[in-house]
Amino acid sequence: MPRMRRSIAVPADVDVLVLGGGPAGTWAALAAAARGARVALADKGYCGTSGSAAAGGNNLWYLPPDPEVRDRAIATREAAAGGLTERRWMARILERTWDAVGELSAWGYPFPVTDSGEQYRGSLQGPEYLRLMRRQVKRAGVTILDQSPATELLTDPDGVVSGAAGIRRQQGGARWEIRAGAVVLATGGCAFLSGALGLNVNTGDGALMAAEAGAELSGMEFSCQYGIAPAFGAQTKGLMYQFATFTDADGGELPGSMPARSAVALQRAALRGPVYARLDQAGPEVRSAMRWSQPNFFLPLDKMGIDPFTERFEVRFVLEGTVRGTGGLRVTDDGCATTVPGLFVAGDAASREFVTGAVTGGGSHNGSWAISSGGWAGDAAARFAAARPPGRAPLAARGQAGLRPRGRAGVRHHEVVATVQEHVFPLDRNRFRSERGLRESLSVLDDLWRAAADELGPDGVRSRQAAAMVAHARWMYASALSRPESRGLQIRDDAPRTDPAHTHRIRSGGLDEVWTAPEEVGTP
Amino acid sequence: MIEVISSHRCIDCDICVEVCPTNVFDAVAGGHPVIARQADCQTCFLCEAHCPADALFVAPLSGAAPAGSPLTDEAVLERDERFGEYRRWLGWGHGRTPGAARDQNRVFTERLRSLHAPPGAGR
């Protein structure tokens, strides 16, 4: 008996339009609705399965409201993060995360109960978390448009972001257009279609749209996080490799057994030949707990008939780009405003340098940032919308490359994607960087951008994704060139030391002409 | 990538069409949904998780399974109880306990932290 599939009608105008339905987008939608705003949320895929969090597990940066405990955690993070964090923001994030997780518990998230009878709330399982968030968003009266990727922003004659447009890909690619008092971008980072677990939705579409409206980015040099995965797949879940012994093709043990500390050594080893792992440091007594904690780490291995505790399996490093890096749209105030009026940003679409600095935000900080920035952006967007008179002015659609080519159709999206991937996937280009390699890639990517802007598409969301990936690769490598040192995620083989003179963030932006500029720590 | 929609398990609810984050499936009027864009599958297993009939099998490979692979053989997958496997771990479905209630990640993150603590840090 086929279910009646109803197609949700697209509202003509709302107060707040949220683009993206992962944690950041759903928290933003809830915050805006709590202010009484009329809210719509459009997701490229399905709000509940889309994005980096739904497919994986989420540890949170979650600490009780004990000033001593929190101060110590902030100090530890500050020391690890290359001097680019902001204490005030870290404190706000810890505070907001504590409250939000309390709400999750009240809504019925099935947290595990510890031996002392208390809920342990520091970790969320993705499918369960996002299923719950969808339910809450619907209860709050938010209109959810699934399978409706946004492709461009709309601005009023003063340049204020006043809506967005996109396509309904399960309704024959029909165009949707929504006028809004404010827009929250929660479209995730950019992982360049690497296949990393759950990340193929994250192609940087939001940052491209925002840049077309004039938004700035920050921290794009810290975009080279690679996850470890079985070589047959791309399930980038790293935590269980703490039990691994790594070996080379001849069975020789490779240095280090803990990925977080030895990842770089293993990545160098991967340039020389295949790397294998076996979880032989996990005794039988912990194996069941390992499975219940990370079922989708074991699922692929089980399906392949591999016993990871006794058999070694080949691993590889898969680019997670800005998703588990740090860079994104630059946040300018406590409400997560961007540099463009009417446009707010949350989650991995934003720069997370305030809390992750120069190091990866994967494995807890990004999860807490998504919750916090989502709430702040949704709240601020609702206030911004409430202060604006009802919009009647004609709106300009701002989408360019991949949507409105300047010349005749020529280069195809898959060719553009393949060239970008050639320049961002290889460890010896992106993980281990040098001025020569960066300049070489940039020269190819600059030409590719011109071709994309002139000839690409329109070919639905695919040509937009391809354009967004070229833009990201150029922001990344231009920023990397502007940081002639190694710091956090950025390893410059031609400048292996950290230079105190570069203890600043790097802003970037531009499409036809990419620019970078330093920004002192301490702003905003 | 998604390899199999079991024709005898599928109840034509089209939930997989609705929930796939990369829009891999197409609904078919009066029939089972089809795998229309396999190359777009990101192997996230979430269609398996949401399928109420345990009718889907996502092979763990990042490319399509080679012809003749047991990962595409419905009879082998039935025999090995591969259908609905992720859903069982998640504890989704009537009468099951959510797997999230058995989440012990704290043990492993704490262990990892202690492995990384500098000597003498005492934790």
HADDOCK unambig.tbl for C-alpha pairs under 7 A between the chains (distance, minus, plus):
assign (segid A and resid 1 and name CA) (segid B and resid 12 and name CA) 6.79 0.50 0.50
assign (segid A and resid 2 and name CA) (segid B and resid 12 and name CA) 5.49 0.50 0.50
assign (segid A and resid 2 and name CA) (segid B and resid 13 and name CA) 5.30 0.50 0.50
assign (segid A and resid 3 and name CA) (segid B and resid 13 and name CA) 5.42 0.50 0.50
assign (segid A and resid 45 and name CA) (segid B and resid 20 and name CA) 6.66 0.50 0.50
assign (segid A and resid 45 and name CA) (segid B and resid 21 and name CA) 4.06 0.50 0.50
assign (segid A and resid 45 and name CA) (segid B and resid 22 and name CA) 5.89 0.50 0.50
assign (segid A and resid 45 and name CA) (segid B and resid 23 and name CA) 6.79 0.50 0.50
assign (segid A and resid 46 and name CA) (segid B and resid 19 and name CA) 5.25 0.50 0.50
assign (segid A and resid 46 and name CA) (segid B and resid 20 and name CA) 6.64 0.50 0.50
assign (segid A and resid 46 and name CA) (segid B and resid 21 and name CA) 5.37 0.50 0.50
assign (segid A and resid 49 and name CA) (segid B and resid 19 and name CA) 6.58 0.50 0.50
assign (segid A and resid 49 and name CA) (segid B and resid 21 and name CA) 5.89 0.50 0.50
assign (segid A and resid 49 and name CA) (segid B and resid 46 and name CA) 6.57 0.50 0.50
assign (segid A and resid 50 and name CA) (segid B and resid 21 and name CA) 5.03 0.50 0.50
assign (segid A and resid 55 and name CA) (segid B and resid 44 and name CA) 5.76 0.50 0.50
assign (segid A and resid 55 and name CA) (segid B and resid 46 and name CA) 6.86 0.50 0.50
assign (segid A and resid 110 and name CA) (segid B and resid 98 and name CA) 6.86 0.50 0.50
assign (segid A and resid 110 and name CA) (segid B and resid 100 and name CA) 6.09 0.50 0.50
assign (segid A and resid 110 and name CA) (segid B and resid 101 and name CA) 5.35 0.50 0.50
assign (segid A and resid 111 and name CA) (segid B and resid 100 and name CA) 6.33 0.50 0.50
assign (segid A and resid 111 and name CA) (segid B and resid 101 and name CA) 5.17 0.50 0.50
assign (segid A and resid 112 and name CA) (segid B and resid 100 and name CA) 6.66 0.50 0.50
assign (segid A and resid 112 and name CA) (segid B and resid 101 and name CA) 4.02 0.50 0.50
assign (segid A and resid 112 and name CA) (segid B and resid 102 and name CA) 5.62 0.50 0.50
assign (segid A and resid 112 and name CA) (segid B and resid 103 and name CA) 6.08 0.50 0.50
assign (segid A and resid 123 and name CA) (segid B and resid 105 and name CA) 6.69 0.50 0.50
assign (segid A and resid 125 and name CA) (segid B and resid 100 and name CA) 6.04 0.50 0.50
assign (segid A and resid 195 and name CA) (segid B and resid 42 and name CA) 5.67 0.50 0.50
assign (segid A and resid 197 and name CA) (segid B and resid 44 and name CA) 5.90 0.50 0.50
assign (segid A and resid 198 and name CA) (segid B and resid 42 and name CA) 6.42 0.50 0.50
assign (segid A and resid 198 and name CA) (segid B and resid 44 and name CA) 5.36 0.50 0.50
assign (segid A and resid 200 and name CA) (segid B and resid 42 and name CA) 6.28 0.50 0.50
assign (segid A and resid 201 and name CA) (segid B and resid 21 and name CA) 6.98 0.50 0.50
assign (segid A and resid 201 and name CA) (segid B and resid 22 and name CA) 6.63 0.50 0.50
assign (segid A and resid 232 and name CA) (segid B and resid 61 and name CA) 5.38 0.50 0.50
assign (segid A and resid 232 and name CA) (segid B and resid 62 and name CA) 6.55 0.50 0.50
assign (segid A and resid 233 and name CA) (segid B and resid 60 and name CA) 5.95 0.50 0.50
assign (segid A and resid 233 and name CA) (segid B and resid 61 and name CA) 4.58 0.50 0.50
assign (segid A and resid 233 and name CA) (segid B and resid 62 and name CA) 4.50 0.50 0.50
assign (segid A and resid 234 and name CA) (segid B and resid 62 and name CA) 6.23 0.50 0.50
assign (segid A and resid 242 and name CA) (segid B and resid 112 and name CA) 6.62 0.50 0.50
assign (segid A and resid 289 and name CA) (segid B and resid 104 and name CA) 6.04 0.50 0.50
assign (segid A and resid 292 and name CA) (segid B and resid 99 and name CA) 6.50 0.50 0.50
assign (segid A and resid 292 and name CA) (segid B and resid 102 and name CA) 5.93 0.50 0.50
assign (segid A and resid 292 and name CA) (segid B and resid 103 and name CA) 5.76 0.50 0.50
assign (segid A and resid 293 and name CA) (segid B and resid 102 and name CA) 6.88 0.50 0.50
assign (segid A and resid 293 and name CA) (segid B and resid 103 and name CA) 4.39 0.50 0.50
assign (segid A and resid 293 and name CA) (segid B and resid 104 and name CA) 5.13 0.50 0.50
assign (segid A and resid 293 and name CA) (segid B and resid 105 and name CA) 5.35 0.50 0.50
assign (segid A and resid 295 and name CA) (segid B and resid 89 and name CA) 6.31 0.50 0.50
assign (segid A and resid 300 and name CA) (segid B and resid 60 and name CA) 4.88 0.50 0.50
assign (segid A and resid 303 and name CA) (segid B and resid 60 and name CA) 6.76 0.50 0.50
